[in-house]
Amino acid sequence: MLKENGKAPYFDLKDQDNGAHSLEDYAHKWFVAYFYPKDGSPSCIKEAINFKDNLSRFKEFDVEVLGISPDSTASHKTFSDKYGIPLTLLSDPQKEMIKKYHAKGIITKRISYLIGPGAEIKKAYPSVNPGNHAEEILNDLKTLKN
């Protein structure tokens, strides 16, 4: 796991619509980087829907949500369209970001980071429950952003 209060490593990846996203785009914002193993697997669907269902609350805190997996941009597009997932899903087929953020394992680890302005890691989540992870982060935001 990356350490809290440390700097988030650089990334430069494409989303499900082939839009480019890099750490520079988020350096002055709050964002969640959540890593997941595979588009369409039951737990990954559950986690994405949990974030989707809470997206308006993240917007109230002015926090972006980025899902990252090694799946292709086309796979992300199919996944987001099929389940109505309005999140930014980043494709990392070379597992560069996955490695830098310590999410590499036999399969991509289900871990997350809450990152604040200046690309500072505010909170690390080494163990994630896909069914209520969004609420866990939102509870931490109440403390961290006030």
C-alpha positions as CSV (number, residue, x, y, z in Angstrom):
1,M,0.0,0.0,0.0
2,L,1.1,3.5,-0.6
3,K,1.4,5.5,2.6
4,E,-1.1,8.1,3.7
5,N,0.2,11.7,3.5
6,G,2.6,10.6,0.7
7,K,2.3,11.7,-3.0
8,A,0.2,9.8,-5.5
9,P,2.3,8.4,-8.3
10,Y,1.9,9.7,-11.8
11,F,-0.5,8.1,-14.3
12,D,-1.6,8.7,-17.8
13,L,-4.4,6.4,-19.0
14,K,-7.5,6.3,-21.3
15,D,-11.1,5.9,-20.2
16,Q,-14.0,4.0,-21.7
17,D,-14.5,6.8,-24.2
18,N,-10.8,6.9,-25.1
19,G,-10.4,10.2,-23.2
20,A,-7.0,10.8,-21.7
21,H,-6.6,11.2,-18.0
22,S,-3.4,11.9,-16.1
23,L,-2.5,12.8,-12.5
24,E,-2.0,16.4,-13.7
25,D,-5.8,16.6,-14.5
26,Y,-6.6,15.8,-10.9
27,A,-3.7,17.4,-9.0
28,H,-5.8,20.3,-7.6
29,K,-8.9,18.1,-6.9
30,W,-10.1,15.4,-4.6
31,F,-10.5,12.0,-6.2
32,V,-11.0,8.4,-5.4
33,A,-8.8,5.9,-7.3
34,Y,-10.4,2.5,-6.8
35,F,-8.8,-0.6,-8.3
36,Y,-10.8,-3.6,-9.3
37,P,-10.0,-6.9,-11.0
38,K,-12.4,-7.4,-13.9
39,D,-15.3,-5.7,-15.7
40,G,-18.5,-7.7,-15.3
41,S,-17.5,-10.0,-12.4
42,P,-20.1,-10.1,-9.6
43,S,-18.1,-8.2,-7.0
44,C,-16.9,-5.6,-9.5
45,I,-20.5,-5.0,-10.6
46,K,-21.5,-4.6,-7.0
47,E,-18.7,-2.1,-6.2
48,A,-19.3,0.0,-9.4
49,I,-23.1,0.1,-8.6
50,N,-22.3,1.1,-5.0
51,F,-20.2,4.1,-6.3
52,K,-22.9,4.9,-8.9
53,D,-25.7,4.9,-6.3
54,N,-23.6,7.3,-4.2
55,L,-22.2,9.5,-7.0
56,S,-24.4,12.5,-6.1
57,R,-23.0,12.5,-2.6
58,F,-19.4,12.4,-4.0
59,K,-20.4,15.4,-6.2
60,E,-21.6,17.3,-3.1
61,F,-18.1,16.8,-1.7
62,D,-16.6,17.8,-5.2
63,V,-14.8,14.4,-5.4
64,E,-14.2,12.6,-8.7
65,V,-14.4,8.8,-8.8
66,L,-12.0,6.8,-11.0
67,G,-12.2,3.0,-11.4
68,I,-9.1,1.3,-12.7
69,S,-8.6,-2.2,-14.0
70,P,-6.4,-3.9,-16.6
71,D,-9.4,-4.3,-18.9
72,S,-9.5,-2.6,-22.3
73,T,-11.2,0.7,-23.0
74,A,-13.8,-1.3,-25.1
75,S,-14.4,-3.7,-22.2
76,H,-14.9,-0.6,-19.9
77,K,-17.3,0.9,-22.4
78,T,-19.4,-2.3,-22.6
79,F,-19.4,-2.6,-18.8
80,S,-20.4,1.0,-18.2
81,D,-23.1,0.9,-20.9
82,K,-24.6,-2.5,-19.7
83,Y,-24.8,-1.5,-16.1
84,G,-25.4,2.3,-16.5
85,I,-22.1,3.1,-14.7
86,P,-21.5,6.9,-15.1
87,L,-18.0,6.7,-13.6
88,T,-14.7,7.3,-15.3
89,L,-13.2,3.8,-15.8
90,L,-9.5,3.9,-16.7
91,S,-7.9,1.1,-18.7
92,D,-4.4,-0.1,-17.5
93,P,-3.6,-3.1,-19.7
94,Q,0.1,-2.8,-19.1
95,K,-0.7,-2.6,-15.3
96,E,1.6,0.5,-14.9
97,M,-0.7,2.4,-12.6
98,I,-1.8,-0.8,-10.9
99,K,1.9,-1.5,-10.1
100,K,2.7,2.0,-8.9
101,Y,-0.4,2.0,-6.6
102,H,0.5,-1.4,-5.2
103,A,-2.7,-3.1,-6.6
104,K,-0.8,-5.8,-8.5
105,G,-1.3,-9.3,-7.5
106,I,-2.2,-12.6,-9.2
107,I,-5.3,-10.6,-10.1
108,T,-5.6,-6.8,-9.5
109,K,-6.2,-6.2,-5.8
110,R,-9.4,-4.5,-4.8
111,I,-7.9,-1.5,-3.0
112,S,-8.6,2.2,-3.1
113,Y,-7.1,5.6,-2.3
114,L,-8.7,8.9,-1.4
115,I,-6.4,11.6,-2.9
116,G,-6.6,15.3,-2.1
117,P,-5.2,18.5,-3.7
118,G,-1.5,18.4,-4.4
119,A,-1.9,14.7,-5.2
120,E,-1.6,13.8,-1.5
121,I,-2.9,10.5,-0.4
122,K,-5.4,11.3,2.4
123,K,-6.6,7.8,3.0
124,A,-5.6,4.3,1.9
125,Y,-8.1,1.4,1.9
126,P,-6.2,-1.9,1.8
127,S,-9.3,-4.0,2.4
128,V,-12.5,-3.2,0.5
129,N,-16.1,-4.5,0.8
130,P,-17.6,-3.9,-2.6
131,G,-21.1,-3.5,-1.2
132,N,-20.4,-0.6,1.1
133,H,-17.0,0.9,0.1
134,A,-18.5,4.1,-1.3
135,E,-20.2,4.8,2.0
136,E,-16.9,4.1,3.9
137,I,-15.1,6.8,1.8
138,L,-18.0,9.2,2.2
139,N,-17.8,8.9,6.0
140,D,-14.1,9.6,5.8
141,L,-14.8,12.6,3.6
142,K,-17.0,14.2,6.3
143,T,-14.0,14.3,8.6
144,L,-11.3,15.1,6.1
145,K,-13.0,17.9,4.1
146,N,-14.4,19.7,7.2
